[in-house]
Amino acid sequence: MAFHISDASGAYLETLPEPLDSRVELKKVPEHLMAALKYSGSWSKSRYEEKKKQLREWIEKKGLKQIGEPIFARYNSLSRYGSYAEMKS
């Protein structure tokens, strides 16, 4: 599992709280270019494969070259879980 926190958010590695779990590691990843495909709805292996194929086709059409394996990332708004204060209680 990974959490991506952009410097653009105003959060920098030095300002993030220390993890409570020793298995959690904070590290800075060098800046790099990525292609992304946004879609909504539920997850399934077949839907993931379909969207991955669409993304690869788009990359090729743009004359770009894929140099790494795709990663699957999900985003759930924090509002889905209620406020931080509610989660702590």
ChimeraX commands (.cxc) that place a marker at each C-alpha (Angstrom):
marker #1 position 0.00,0.00,0.00 radius 0.5
marker #1 position 1.24,3.49,-0.77 radius 0.5
marker #1 position 0.04,6.98,-0.09 radius 0.5
marker #1 position 1.14,9.70,-2.48 radius 0.5
marker #1 position 1.38,13.19,-1.04 radius 0.5
marker #1 position 2.28,15.93,-3.47 radius 0.5
marker #1 position 4.58,18.81,-2.51 radius 0.5
marker #1 position 1.92,20.96,-4.19 radius 0.5
marker #1 position -0.38,20.15,-1.26 radius 0.5
marker #1 position 1.99,22.06,1.04 radius 0.5
marker #1 position 2.97,18.86,2.83 radius 0.5
marker #1 position 6.65,18.03,2.73 radius 0.5
marker #1 position 8.41,14.96,4.08 radius 0.5
marker #1 position 9.78,16.99,6.98 radius 0.5
marker #1 position 6.29,18.19,7.97 radius 0.5
marker #1 position 4.51,14.83,7.94 radius 0.5
marker #1 position 3.84,13.20,11.31 radius 0.5
marker #1 position 5.96,10.21,12.27 radius 0.5
marker #1 position 4.07,6.96,11.60 radius 0.5
marker #1 position 2.84,5.12,14.68 radius 0.5
marker #1 position 3.47,1.76,13.01 radius 0.5
marker #1 position 7.16,0.90,12.53 radius 0.5
marker #1 position 6.28,-0.96,9.31 radius 0.5
marker #1 position 5.29,2.35,7.69 radius 0.5
marker #1 position 8.12,4.10,5.89 radius 0.5
marker #1 position 8.12,7.69,4.66 radius 0.5
marker #1 position 10.33,8.36,1.67 radius 0.5
marker #1 position 10.75,10.96,-1.01 radius 0.5
marker #1 position 10.39,9.67,-4.55 radius 0.5
marker #1 position 12.17,11.60,-7.31 radius 0.5
marker #1 position 9.99,13.62,-9.64 radius 0.5
marker #1 position 8.93,11.67,-12.71 radius 0.5
marker #1 position 6.38,11.79,-15.52 radius 0.5
marker #1 position 3.41,9.45,-15.39 radius 0.5
marker #1 position 0.36,8.90,-17.56 radius 0.5
marker #1 position -2.99,8.44,-15.85 radius 0.5
marker #1 position -6.47,7.44,-16.85 radius 0.5
marker #1 position -9.32,8.58,-14.65 radius 0.5
marker #1 position -12.48,6.53,-14.44 radius 0.5
marker #1 position -15.14,5.92,-11.84 radius 0.5
marker #1 position -17.17,2.99,-10.69 radius 0.5
marker #1 position -16.44,-0.28,-9.00 radius 0.5
marker #1 position -13.25,-2.29,-9.46 radius 0.5
marker #1 position -12.92,-5.60,-11.24 radius 0.5
marker #1 position -9.94,-7.36,-12.80 radius 0.5
marker #1 position -11.53,-7.26,-16.26 radius 0.5
marker #1 position -12.33,-3.55,-15.97 radius 0.5
marker #1 position -8.78,-2.82,-14.81 radius 0.5
marker #1 position -7.35,-4.74,-17.79 radius 0.5
marker #1 position -9.67,-2.86,-20.18 radius 0.5
marker #1 position -8.61,0.54,-18.80 radius 0.5
marker #1 position -4.93,-0.45,-18.78 radius 0.5
marker #1 position -5.24,-1.34,-22.48 radius 0.5
marker #1 position -6.89,2.03,-23.19 radius 0.5
marker #1 position -4.09,3.86,-21.39 radius 0.5
marker #1 position -1.38,1.95,-23.29 radius 0.5
marker #1 position -3.12,2.76,-26.59 radius 0.5
marker #1 position -3.27,6.46,-25.64 radius 0.5
marker #1 position 0.44,6.46,-24.73 radius 0.5
marker #1 position 1.33,4.88,-28.08 radius 0.5
marker #1 position -0.95,7.25,-30.03 radius 0.5
marker #1 position 0.82,10.23,-28.43 radius 0.5
marker #1 position 4.20,8.85,-29.52 radius 0.5
marker #1 position 5.28,8.24,-25.95 radius 0.5
marker #1 position 7.09,5.18,-24.64 radius 0.5
marker #1 position 6.06,3.21,-21.57 radius 0.5
marker #1 position 9.15,2.39,-19.51 radius 0.5
marker #1 position 7.62,0.85,-16.39 radius 0.5
marker #1 position 4.80,-1.39,-15.36 radius 0.5
marker #1 position 1.40,0.20,-14.66 radius 0.5
marker #1 position 0.32,0.76,-11.09 radius 0.5
marker #1 position -3.27,0.81,-9.98 radius 0.5
marker #1 position -4.23,3.64,-7.67 radius 0.5
marker #1 position -7.54,4.37,-6.03 radius 0.5
marker #1 position -8.81,7.48,-4.38 radius 0.5
marker #1 position -11.59,7.77,-1.85 radius 0.5
marker #1 position -12.49,11.21,-0.62 radius 0.5
marker #1 position -11.93,11.67,3.10 radius 0.5
marker #1 position -15.56,12.76,3.33 radius 0.5
marker #1 position -16.44,9.12,2.73 radius 0.5
marker #1 position -15.03,8.28,6.15 radius 0.5
marker #1 position -16.24,11.26,8.16 radius 0.5
marker #1 position -14.03,13.76,9.91 radius 0.5
marker #1 position -10.72,12.96,11.57 radius 0.5
marker #1 position -12.24,13.86,14.93 radius 0.5
marker #1 position -15.03,11.32,14.37 radius 0.5
marker #1 position -12.50,8.61,13.44 radius 0.5
marker #1 position -10.47,9.18,16.61 radius 0.5
marker #1 position -13.42,8.78,18.95 radius 0.5
marker link #1:1,2 radius 0.2
marker link #1:2,3 radius 0.2
marker link #1:3,4 radius 0.2
marker link #1:4,5 radius 0.2
marker link #1:5,6 radius 0.2
marker link #1:6,7 radius 0.2
marker link #1:7,8 radius 0.2
marker link #1:8,9 radius 0.2
marker link #1:9,10 radius 0.2
marker link #1:10,11 radius 0.2
marker link #1:11,12 radius 0.2
marker link #1:12,13 radius 0.2
marker link #1:13,14 radius 0.2
marker link #1:14,15 radius 0.2
marker link #1:15,16 radius 0.2
marker link #1:16,17 radius 0.2
marker link #1:17,18 radius 0.2
marker link #1:18,19 radius 0.2
marker link #1:19,20 radius 0.2
marker link #1:20,21 radius 0.2
marker link #1:21,22 radius 0.2
marker link #1:22,23 radius 0.2
marker link #1:23,24 radius 0.2
marker link #1:24,25 radius 0.2
marker link #1:25,26 radius 0.2
marker link #1:26,27 radius 0.2
marker link #1:27,28 radius 0.2
marker link #1:28,29 radius 0.2
marker link #1:29,30 radius 0.2
marker link #1:30,31 radius 0.2
marker link #1:31,32 radius 0.2
marker link #1:32,33 radius 0.2
marker link #1:33,34 radius 0.2
marker link #1:34,35 radius 0.2
marker link #1:35,36 radius 0.2
marker link #1:36,37 radius 0.2
marker link #1:37,38 radius 0.2
marker link #1:38,39 radius 0.2
marker link #1:39,40 radius 0.2
marker link #1:40,41 radius 0.2
marker link #1:41,42 radius 0.2
marker link #1:42,43 radius 0.2
marker link #1:43,44 radius 0.2
marker link #1:44,45 radius 0.2
marker link #1:45,46 radius 0.2
marker link #1:46,47 radius 0.2
marker link #1:47,48 radius 0.2
marker link #1:48,49 radius 0.2
marker link #1:49,50 radius 0.2
marker link #1:50,51 radius 0.2
marker link #1:51,52 radius 0.2
marker link #1:52,53 radius 0.2
marker link #1:53,54 radius 0.2
marker link #1:54,55 radius 0.2
marker link #1:55,56 radius 0.2
marker link #1:56,57 radius 0.2
marker link #1:57,58 radius 0.2
marker link #1:58,59 radius 0.2
marker link #1:59,60 radius 0.2
marker link #1:60,61 radius 0.2
marker link #1:61,62 radius 0.2
marker link #1:62,63 radius 0.2
marker link #1:63,64 radius 0.2
marker link #1:64,65 radius 0.2
marker link #1:65,66 radius 0.2
marker link #1:66,67 radius 0.2
marker link #1:67,68 radius 0.2
marker link #1:68,69 radius 0.2
marker link #1:69,70 radius 0.2
marker link #1:70,71 radius 0.2
marker link #1:71,72 radius 0.2
marker link #1:72,73 radius 0.2
marker link #1:73,74 radius 0.2
marker link #1:74,75 radius 0.2
marker link #1:75,76 radius 0.2
marker link #1:76,77 radius 0.2
marker link #1:77,78 radius 0.2
marker link #1:78,79 radius 0.2
marker link #1:79,80 radius 0.2
marker link #1:80,81 radius 0.2
marker link #1:81,82 radius 0.2
marker link #1:82,83 radius 0.2
marker link #1:83,84 radius 0.2
marker link #1:84,85 radius 0.2
marker link #1:85,86 radius 0.2
marker link #1:86,87 radius 0.2
marker link #1:87,88 radius 0.2
marker link #1:88,89 radius 0.2
view
